[in-house]
Amino acid sequence: EYYLVKYAIKYASKSKEEKASKNEGEVILLDSSKICDSLLKMLRENDNSHNKADDGHYVKTIYESIGKTATYKQLSVCLAELRKCLKLEKVVPSYSNARMIGAIKGYGWLHISKAI
């Protein structure tokens, strides 16, 4: 289930051109604001306290995808989540600093899209 969700997040955050160039069949356009809202909800509801394994790579994928799908309306919320991640990573680092890498990549995608 973990890998299914992880790759669903990556696929949903791909652009139409990326999907078309890889010939992944019929391209279904999804509203990026709905995708970003779903990603933010998944991030808020993520509770790994009962699991001994680290979920850093899963959360990293969510942070990257937030950077790819954020709209101008959601920009302040997304930036707040990315900043919160970077502050939390200083206090409680994840395995291989995966969350921090995801947040930095999320910032990078926002810069590339000229959102910030």
Phi and psi in radians as a Rosetta constraint file:
Dihedral C 1 N 2 CA 2 C 2 CIRCULARHARMONIC -1.002 0.35
Dihedral N 2 CA 2 C 2 N 3 CIRCULARHARMONIC -0.862 0.35
Dihedral C 2 N 3 CA 3 C 3 CIRCULARHARMONIC -1.201 0.35
Dihedral N 3 CA 3 C 3 N 4 CIRCULARHARMONIC -0.595 0.35
Dihedral C 3 N 4 CA 4 C 4 CIRCULARHARMONIC -1.076 0.35
Dihedral N 4 CA 4 C 4 N 5 CIRCULARHARMONIC -0.812 0.35
Dihedral C 4 N 5 CA 5 C 5 CIRCULARHARMONIC -1.159 0.35
Dihedral N 5 CA 5 C 5 N 6 CIRCULARHARMONIC -0.732 0.35
Dihedral C 5 N 6 CA 6 C 6 CIRCULARHARMONIC -1.059 0.35
Dihedral N 6 CA 6 C 6 N 7 CIRCULARHARMONIC -0.800 0.35
Dihedral C 6 N 7 CA 7 C 7 CIRCULARHARMONIC -1.345 0.35
Dihedral N 7 CA 7 C 7 N 8 CIRCULARHARMONIC -0.450 0.35
Dihedral C 7 N 8 CA 8 C 8 CIRCULARHARMONIC -1.146 0.35
Dihedral N 8 CA 8 C 8 N 9 CIRCULARHARMONIC -0.672 0.35
Dihedral C 8 N 9 CA 9 C 9 CIRCULARHARMONIC -1.115 0.35
Dihedral N 9 CA 9 C 9 N 10 CIRCULARHARMONIC -0.828 0.35
Dihedral C 9 N 10 CA 10 C 10 CIRCULARHARMONIC -1.079 0.35
Dihedral N 10 CA 10 C 10 N 11 CIRCULARHARMONIC -0.733 0.35
Dihedral C 10 N 11 CA 11 C 11 CIRCULARHARMONIC -1.174 0.35
Dihedral N 11 CA 11 C 11 N 12 CIRCULARHARMONIC -0.719 0.35
Dihedral C 11 N 12 CA 12 C 12 CIRCULARHARMONIC -1.165 0.35
Dihedral N 12 CA 12 C 12 N 13 CIRCULARHARMONIC -0.496 0.35
Dihedral C 12 N 13 CA 13 C 13 CIRCULARHARMONIC -1.554 0.35
Dihedral N 13 CA 13 C 13 N 14 CIRCULARHARMONIC -0.039 0.35
Dihedral C 13 N 14 CA 14 C 14 CIRCULARHARMONIC -1.253 0.35
Dihedral N 14 CA 14 C 14 N 15 CIRCULARHARMONIC 2.617 0.35
Dihedral C 14 N 15 CA 15 C 15 CIRCULARHARMONIC -1.386 0.35
Dihedral N 15 CA 15 C 15 N 16 CIRCULARHARMONIC 2.874 0.35
Dihedral C 15 N 16 CA 16 C 16 CIRCULARHARMONIC -1.059 0.35
Dihedral N 16 CA 16 C 16 N 17 CIRCULARHARMONIC -0.667 0.35
Dihedral C 16 N 17 CA 17 C 17 CIRCULARHARMONIC -1.166 0.35
Dihedral N 17 CA 17 C 17 N 18 CIRCULARHARMONIC -0.693 0.35
Dihedral C 17 N 18 CA 18 C 18 CIRCULARHARMONIC -1.092 0.35
Dihedral N 18 CA 18 C 18 N 19 CIRCULARHARMONIC -0.763 0.35
Dihedral C 18 N 19 CA 19 C 19 CIRCULARHARMONIC -1.160 0.35
Dihedral N 19 CA 19 C 19 N 20 CIRCULARHARMONIC -0.729 0.35
Dihedral C 19 N 20 CA 20 C 20 CIRCULARHARMONIC -1.186 0.35
Dihedral N 20 CA 20 C 20 N 21 CIRCULARHARMONIC -0.652 0.35
Dihedral C 20 N 21 CA 21 C 21 CIRCULARHARMONIC -1.202 0.35
Dihedral N 21 CA 21 C 21 N 22 CIRCULARHARMONIC -0.442 0.35
Dihedral C 21 N 22 CA 22 C 22 CIRCULARHARMONIC -1.639 0.35
Dihedral N 22 CA 22 C 22 N 23 CIRCULARHARMONIC 0.093 0.35
Dihedral C 22 N 23 CA 23 C 23 CIRCULARHARMONIC 0.913 0.35
Dihedral N 23 CA 23 C 23 N 24 CIRCULARHARMONIC 0.897 0.35
Dihedral C 23 N 24 CA 24 C 24 CIRCULARHARMONIC -1.552 0.35
Dihedral N 24 CA 24 C 24 N 25 CIRCULARHARMONIC 0.565 0.35
Dihedral C 24 N 25 CA 25 C 25 CIRCULARHARMONIC 1.442 0.35
Dihedral N 25 CA 25 C 25 N 26 CIRCULARHARMONIC -2.663 0.35
Dihedral C 25 N 26 CA 26 C 26 CIRCULARHARMONIC -1.202 0.35
Dihedral N 26 CA 26 C 26 N 27 CIRCULARHARMONIC 2.253 0.35
Dihedral C 26 N 27 CA 27 C 27 CIRCULARHARMONIC -1.520 0.35
Dihedral N 27 CA 27 C 27 N 28 CIRCULARHARMONIC 2.125 0.35
Dihedral C 27 N 28 CA 28 C 28 CIRCULARHARMONIC -1.809 0.35
Dihedral N 28 CA 28 C 28 N 29 CIRCULARHARMONIC 2.068 0.35
Dihedral C 28 N 29 CA 29 C 29 CIRCULARHARMONIC -1.452 0.35
Dihedral N 29 CA 29 C 29 N 30 CIRCULARHARMONIC 2.196 0.35
Dihedral C 29 N 30 CA 30 C 30 CIRCULARHARMONIC -1.965 0.35
Dihedral N 30 CA 30 C 30 N 31 CIRCULARHARMONIC 2.580 0.35
Dihedral C 30 N 31 CA 31 C 31 CIRCULARHARMONIC -1.226 0.35
Dihedral N 31 CA 31 C 31 N 32 CIRCULARHARMONIC 2.097 0.35
Dihedral C 31 N 32 CA 32 C 32 CIRCULARHARMONIC -1.153 0.35
Dihedral N 32 CA 32 C 32 N 33 CIRCULARHARMONIC -0.456 0.35
Dihedral C 32 N 33 CA 33 C 33 CIRCULARHARMONIC -1.192 0.35
Dihedral N 33 CA 33 C 33 N 34 CIRCULARHARMONIC -0.632 0.35
Dihedral C 33 N 34 CA 34 C 34 CIRCULARHARMONIC -1.201 0.35
Dihedral N 34 CA 34 C 34 N 35 CIRCULARHARMONIC -0.680 0.35
Dihedral C 34 N 35 CA 35 C 35 CIRCULARHARMONIC -1.114 0.35
Dihedral N 35 CA 35 C 35 N 36 CIRCULARHARMONIC -0.786 0.35
Dihedral C 35 N 36 CA 36 C 36 CIRCULARHARMONIC -1.123 0.35
Dihedral N 36 CA 36 C 36 N 37 CIRCULARHARMONIC -0.703 0.35
Dihedral C 36 N 37 CA 37 C 37 CIRCULARHARMONIC -1.058 0.35
Dihedral N 37 CA 37 C 37 N 38 CIRCULARHARMONIC -0.723 0.35
Dihedral C 37 N 38 CA 38 C 38 CIRCULARHARMONIC -1.137 0.35
Dihedral N 38 CA 38 C 38 N 39 CIRCULARHARMONIC -0.701 0.35
Dihedral C 38 N 39 CA 39 C 39 CIRCULARHARMONIC -1.132 0.35
Dihedral N 39 CA 39 C 39 N 40 CIRCULARHARMONIC -0.753 0.35
Dihedral C 39 N 40 CA 40 C 40 CIRCULARHARMONIC -1.114 0.35
Dihedral N 40 CA 40 C 40 N 41 CIRCULARHARMONIC -0.674 0.35
Dihedral C 40 N 41 CA 41 C 41 CIRCULARHARMONIC -1.133 0.35
Dihedral N 41 CA 41 C 41 N 42 CIRCULARHARMONIC -0.752 0.35
Dihedral C 41 N 42 CA 42 C 42 CIRCULARHARMONIC -1.072 0.35
Dihedral N 42 CA 42 C 42 N 43 CIRCULARHARMONIC -0.671 0.35
Dihedral C 42 N 43 CA 43 C 43 CIRCULARHARMONIC -1.178 0.35
Dihedral N 43 CA 43 C 43 N 44 CIRCULARHARMONIC -0.742 0.35
Dihedral C 43 N 44 CA 44 C 44 CIRCULARHARMONIC -1.189 0.35
Dihedral N 44 CA 44 C 44 N 45 CIRCULARHARMONIC -0.620 0.35
Dihedral C 44 N 45 CA 45 C 45 CIRCULARHARMONIC -1.542 0.35
Dihedral N 45 CA 45 C 45 N 46 CIRCULARHARMONIC -0.031 0.35
Dihedral C 45 N 46 CA 46 C 46 CIRCULARHARMONIC -1.218 0.35
Dihedral N 46 CA 46 C 46 N 47 CIRCULARHARMONIC 2.061 0.35
Dihedral C 46 N 47 CA 47 C 47 CIRCULARHARMONIC -2.304 0.35
Dihedral N 47 CA 47 C 47 N 48 CIRCULARHARMONIC 1.881 0.35
Dihedral C 47 N 48 CA 48 C 48 CIRCULARHARMONIC -1.863 0.35
Dihedral N 48 CA 48 C 48 N 49 CIRCULARHARMONIC 0.348 0.35
Dihedral C 48 N 49 CA 49 C 49 CIRCULARHARMONIC -1.185 0.35
Dihedral N 49 CA 49 C 49 N 50 CIRCULARHARMONIC -0.495 0.35
Dihedral C 49 N 50 CA 50 C 50 CIRCULARHARMONIC -1.514 0.35
Dihedral N 50 CA 50 C 50 N 51 CIRCULARHARMONIC -0.090 0.35
Dihedral C 50 N 51 CA 51 C 51 CIRCULARHARMONIC -1.909 0.35
Dihedral N 51 CA 51 C 51 N 52 CIRCULARHARMONIC 2.320 0.35
Dihedral C 51 N 52 CA 52 C 52 CIRCULARHARMONIC -1.329 0.35
Dihedral N 52 CA 52 C 52 N 53 CIRCULARHARMONIC -0.440 0.35
Dihedral C 52 N 53 CA 53 C 53 CIRCULARHARMONIC -1.354 0.35
Dihedral N 53 CA 53 C 53 N 54 CIRCULARHARMONIC 2.572 0.35
Dihedral C 53 N 54 CA 54 C 54 CIRCULARHARMONIC -1.381 0.35
Dihedral N 54 CA 54 C 54 N 55 CIRCULARHARMONIC 2.414 0.35
Dihedral C 54 N 55 CA 55 C 55 CIRCULARHARMONIC -1.809 0.35
Dihedral N 55 CA 55 C 55 N 56 CIRCULARHARMONIC 0.425 0.35
Dihedral C 55 N 56 CA 56 C 56 CIRCULARHARMONIC -1.019 0.35
Dihedral N 56 CA 56 C 56 N 57 CIRCULARHARMONIC -0.703 0.35
Dihedral C 56 N 57 CA 57 C 57 CIRCULARHARMONIC -1.255 0.35
Dihedral N 57 CA 57 C 57 N 58 CIRCULARHARMONIC -0.577 0.35
Dihedral C 57 N 58 CA 58 C 58 CIRCULARHARMONIC -1.127 0.35
Dihedral N 58 CA 58 C 58 N 59 CIRCULARHARMONIC -0.825 0.35
Dihedral C 58 N 59 CA 59 C 59 CIRCULARHARMONIC -1.177 0.35
Dihedral N 59 CA 59 C 59 N 60 CIRCULARHARMONIC -0.617 0.35
Dihedral C 59 N 60 CA 60 C 60 CIRCULARHARMONIC -1.005 0.35
Dihedral N 60 CA 60 C 60 N 61 CIRCULARHARMONIC -0.773 0.35
Dihedral C 60 N 61 CA 61 C 61 CIRCULARHARMONIC -1.097 0.35
Dihedral N 61 CA 61 C 61 N 62 CIRCULARHARMONIC -0.677 0.35
Dihedral C 61 N 62 CA 62 C 62 CIRCULARHARMONIC -1.139 0.35
Dihedral N 62 CA 62 C 62 N 63 CIRCULARHARMONIC -0.771 0.35
Dihedral C 62 N 63 CA 63 C 63 CIRCULARHARMONIC -1.081 0.35
Dihedral N 63 CA 63 C 63 N 64 CIRCULARHARMONIC -0.752 0.35
Dihedral C 63 N 64 CA 64 C 64 CIRCULARHARMONIC -1.058 0.35
Dihedral N 64 CA 64 C 64 N 65 CIRCULARHARMONIC -0.771 0.35
Dihedral C 64 N 65 CA 65 C 65 CIRCULARHARMONIC -1.193 0.35
Dihedral N 65 CA 65 C 65 N 66 CIRCULARHARMONIC -0.560 0.35
Dihedral C 65 N 66 CA 66 C 66 CIRCULARHARMONIC -1.092 0.35
Dihedral N 66 CA 66 C 66 N 67 CIRCULARHARMONIC -0.725 0.35
Dihedral C 66 N 67 CA 67 C 67 CIRCULARHARMONIC -1.115 0.35
Dihedral N 67 CA 67 C 67 N 68 CIRCULARHARMONIC -0.560 0.35
Dihedral C 67 N 68 CA 68 C 68 CIRCULARHARMONIC -1.369 0.35
Dihedral N 68 CA 68 C 68 N 69 CIRCULARHARMONIC -0.524 0.35
Dihedral C 68 N 69 CA 69 C 69 CIRCULARHARMONIC -1.905 0.35
Dihedral N 69 CA 69 C 69 N 70 CIRCULARHARMONIC -0.022 0.35
Dihedral C 69 N 70 CA 70 C 70 CIRCULARHARMONIC -1.127 0.35
Dihedral N 70 CA 70 C 70 N 71 CIRCULARHARMONIC 2.419 0.35
Dihedral C 70 N 71 CA 71 C 71 CIRCULARHARMONIC -1.810 0.35
Dihedral N 71 CA 71 C 71 N 72 CIRCULARHARMONIC 2.992 0.35
Dihedral C 71 N 72 CA 72 C 72 CIRCULARHARMONIC -1.121 0.35
Dihedral N 72 CA 72 C 72 N 73 CIRCULARHARMONIC -0.552 0.35
Dihedral C 72 N 73 CA 73 C 73 CIRCULARHARMONIC -1.166 0.35
Dihedral N 73 CA 73 C 73 N 74 CIRCULARHARMONIC -0.587 0.35
Dihedral C 73 N 74 CA 74 C 74 CIRCULARHARMONIC -1.673 0.35
Dihedral N 74 CA 74 C 74 N 75 CIRCULARHARMONIC 0.046 0.35
Dihedral C 74 N 75 CA 75 C 75 CIRCULARHARMONIC -1.030 0.35
Dihedral N 75 CA 75 C 75 N 76 CIRCULARHARMONIC -0.787 0.35
Dihedral C 75 N 76 CA 76 C 76 CIRCULARHARMONIC -1.146 0.35
Dihedral N 76 CA 76 C 76 N 77 CIRCULARHARMONIC -0.677 0.35
Dihedral C 76 N 77 CA 77 C 77 CIRCULARHARMONIC -1.166 0.35
Dihedral N 77 CA 77 C 77 N 78 CIRCULARHARMONIC -0.752 0.35
Dihedral C 77 N 78 CA 78 C 78 CIRCULARHARMONIC -1.142 0.35
Dihedral N 78 CA 78 C 78 N 79 CIRCULARHARMONIC -0.755 0.35
Dihedral C 78 N 79 CA 79 C 79 CIRCULARHARMONIC -1.110 0.35
Dihedral N 79 CA 79 C 79 N 80 CIRCULARHARMONIC -0.675 0.35
Dihedral C 79 N 80 CA 80 C 80 CIRCULARHARMONIC -1.086 0.35
Dihedral N 80 CA 80 C 80 N 81 CIRCULARHARMONIC -0.721 0.35
Dihedral C 80 N 81 CA 81 C 81 CIRCULARHARMONIC -1.140 0.35
Dihedral N 81 CA 81 C 81 N 82 CIRCULARHARMONIC -0.722 0.35
Dihedral C 81 N 82 CA 82 C 82 CIRCULARHARMONIC -1.156 0.35
Dihedral N 82 CA 82 C 82 N 83 CIRCULARHARMONIC -0.711 0.35
Dihedral C 82 N 83 CA 83 C 83 CIRCULARHARMONIC -1.135 0.35
Dihedral N 83 CA 83 C 83 N 84 CIRCULARHARMONIC -0.717 0.35
Dihedral C 83 N 84 CA 84 C 84 CIRCULARHARMONIC -1.059 0.35
Dihedral N 84 CA 84 C 84 N 85 CIRCULARHARMONIC -0.691 0.35
Dihedral C 84 N 85 CA 85 C 85 CIRCULARHARMONIC -1.084 0.35
Dihedral N 85 CA 85 C 85 N 86 CIRCULARHARMONIC -0.796 0.35
Dihedral C 85 N 86 CA 86 C 86 CIRCULARHARMONIC -1.139 0.35
Dihedral N 86 CA 86 C 86 N 87 CIRCULARHARMONIC -0.648 0.35
Dihedral C 86 N 87 CA 87 C 87 CIRCULARHARMONIC -1.195 0.35
Dihedral N 87 CA 87 C 87 N 88 CIRCULARHARMONIC -0.740 0.35
Dihedral C 87 N 88 CA 88 C 88 CIRCULARHARMONIC -1.151 0.35
Dihedral N 88 CA 88 C 88 N 89 CIRCULARHARMONIC -0.611 0.35
Dihedral C 88 N 89 CA 89 C 89 CIRCULARHARMONIC -1.125 0.35
Dihedral N 89 CA 89 C 89 N 90 CIRCULARHARMONIC -0.517 0.35
Dihedral C 89 N 90 CA 90 C 90 CIRCULARHARMONIC -1.187 0.35
Dihedral N 90 CA 90 C 90 N 91 CIRCULARHARMONIC -0.603 0.35
Dihedral C 90 N 91 CA 91 C 91 CIRCULARHARMONIC -1.473 0.35
Dihedral N 91 CA 91 C 91 N 92 CIRCULARHARMONIC -0.874 0.35
Dihedral C 91 N 92 CA 92 C 92 CIRCULARHARMONIC -2.197 0.35
Dihedral N 92 CA 92 C 92 N 93 CIRCULARHARMONIC 1.584 0.35
Dihedral C 92 N 93 CA 93 C 93 CIRCULARHARMONIC -1.231 0.35
Dihedral N 93 CA 93 C 93 N 94 CIRCULARHARMONIC 2.525 0.35
Dihedral C 93 N 94 CA 94 C 94 CIRCULARHARMONIC -1.549 0.35
Dihedral N 94 CA 94 C 94 N 95 CIRCULARHARMONIC 2.976 0.35
Dihedral C 94 N 95 CA 95 C 95 CIRCULARHARMONIC -1.062 0.35
Dihedral N 95 CA 95 C 95 N 96 CIRCULARHARMONIC 2.194 0.35
Dihedral C 95 N 96 CA 96 C 96 CIRCULARHARMONIC 1.012 0.35
Dihedral N 96 CA 96 C 96 N 97 CIRCULARHARMONIC 0.395 0.35
Dihedral C 96 N 97 CA 97 C 97 CIRCULARHARMONIC 0.914 0.35
Dihedral N 97 CA 97 C 97 N 98 CIRCULARHARMONIC 0.666 0.35
Dihedral C 97 N 98 CA 98 C 98 CIRCULARHARMONIC -1.075 0.35
Dihedral N 98 CA 98 C 98 N 99 CIRCULARHARMONIC -0.735 0.35
Dihedral C 98 N 99 CA 99 C 99 CIRCULARHARMONIC -1.088 0.35
Dihedral N 99 CA 99 C 99 N 100 CIRCULARHARMONIC -0.742 0.35
Dihedral C 99 N 100 CA 100 C 100 CIRCULARHARMONIC -1.105 0.35
Dihedral N 100 CA 100 C 100 N 101 CIRCULARHARMONIC -0.719 0.35
Dihedral C 100 N 101 CA 101 C 101 CIRCULARHARMONIC -1.087 0.35
Dihedral N 101 CA 101 C 101 N 102 CIRCULARHARMONIC -0.737 0.35
Dihedral C 101 N 102 CA 102 C 102 CIRCULARHARMONIC -1.098 0.35
Dihedral N 102 CA 102 C 102 N 103 CIRCULARHARMONIC -0.722 0.35
Dihedral C 102 N 103 CA 103 C 103 CIRCULARHARMONIC -1.153 0.35
Dihedral N 103 CA 103 C 103 N 104 CIRCULARHARMONIC -0.705 0.35
Dihedral C 103 N 104 CA 104 C 104 CIRCULARHARMONIC -1.145 0.35
Dihedral N 104 CA 104 C 104 N 105 CIRCULARHARMONIC -0.710 0.35
Dihedral C 104 N 105 CA 105 C 105 CIRCULARHARMONIC -1.139 0.35
Dihedral N 105 CA 105 C 105 N 106 CIRCULARHARMONIC -0.635 0.35
Dihedral C 105 N 106 CA 106 C 106 CIRCULARHARMONIC -1.068 0.35
Dihedral N 106 CA 106 C 106 N 107 CIRCULARHARMONIC -0.784 0.35
Dihedral C 106 N 107 CA 107 C 107 CIRCULARHARMONIC -1.035 0.35
Dihedral N 107 CA 107 C 107 N 108 CIRCULARHARMONIC -0.724 0.35
Dihedral C 107 N 108 CA 108 C 108 CIRCULARHARMONIC -1.058 0.35
Dihedral N 108 CA 108 C 108 N 109 CIRCULARHARMONIC -0.752 0.35
Dihedral C 108 N 109 CA 109 C 109 CIRCULARHARMONIC -1.130 0.35
Dihedral N 109 CA 109 C 109 N 110 CIRCULARHARMONIC -0.622 0.35
Dihedral C 109 N 110 CA 110 C 110 CIRCULARHARMONIC -1.169 0.35
Dihedral N 110 CA 110 C 110 N 111 CIRCULARHARMONIC -0.646 0.35
Dihedral C 110 N 111 CA 111 C 111 CIRCULARHARMONIC -1.165 0.35
Dihedral N 111 CA 111 C 111 N 112 CIRCULARHARMONIC -0.749 0.35
Dihedral C 111 N 112 CA 112 C 112 CIRCULARHARMONIC -1.074 0.35
Dihedral N 112 CA 112 C 112 N 113 CIRCULARHARMONIC -0.701 0.35
Dihedral C 112 N 113 CA 113 C 113 CIRCULARHARMONIC -1.384 0.35
Dihedral N 113 CA 113 C 113 N 114 CIRCULARHARMONIC 0.022 0.35
Dihedral C 113 N 114 CA 114 C 114 CIRCULARHARMONIC 1.039 0.35
Dihedral N 114 CA 114 C 114 N 115 CIRCULARHARMONIC 0.532 0.35
Dihedral C 114 N 115 CA 115 C 115 CIRCULARHARMONIC -1.360 0.35
Dihedral N 115 CA 115 C 115 N 116 CIRCULARHARMONIC -0.574 0.35
